[in-house]
Amino acid sequence: MLGEGILKGLAETARNFIGSYYDAERLTTVQYPEERLAPKEAARNFPFLVFDGEDPMKGLRCVACQICEKECPPKCIFISKDTSKKPDYMGKLQFQPRVFDIDVSVCMSCQICVEVCPFDAIKMDTEFELSQVDRFGGLLLNKHQLAKSNAYYSRIHPTEAGEVDVRLAAEKAKADAKAKADAEAKAKAAAAAAKPPDPVKPATPPAAKPEPAVAR
């Protein structure tokens, strides 16, 4: 029947309109900003940088590999790498970004930076109230503004963050086991090198061969 889809749509709209007077579940309007809906776990807006530990700058997972900067379609990420390695929150020497800026006025929230990051250092935020008086400077976020803790990441994306934590813990355990095995091998080799050589025993002279009998 011609127009059947339109009629079904109008009927659904009328059902929701009438039902909104007695069924709270049919109320689709929220009195914002007095009332707020919690964002869905899969929601995403603009990227942020994840850090571990207590110090946001020391605990950044980012090692300034610049893959996200190269892969960003609108080119809104700018990274400058430090010239020397610094200890991270676990004491391991890592390169860190000296500058990490994201222009959220240009960012299109495509999440490509998240997909290409090999260190789980950049994730998508759910924060959307980012209005600024300064359209340009106020929307250019530096690494201090972008840094957010792993606890925050776990709060807004619990399922995804849990999977990342398990994977990183497994990788850390594997690296620790390898480091322990290497240390034990080096200690064993050093002990073997420091051990004095066994004394050389005097050689036993060979037994004298009997002279052959001479025929007369």
Secondary structure, DSSP 8 states (H G I E B T S, - for coil): -TTHHHHHHHHHHHHHHHHTTT-GGG-----TTTS-----TT---SEEEEE-SS-TTTTB------HHHHH-TT--EEEEE-SS-EE-TTS-EE--EEEEEEETTT-----HHHHH-TTS-EEE--------SSTTGGGEE-HHHHEEEHHHHHHHSHHHHHHHHHHHHHHHHHHHHHHHHHHHHHHHHHHHHHS---------------------
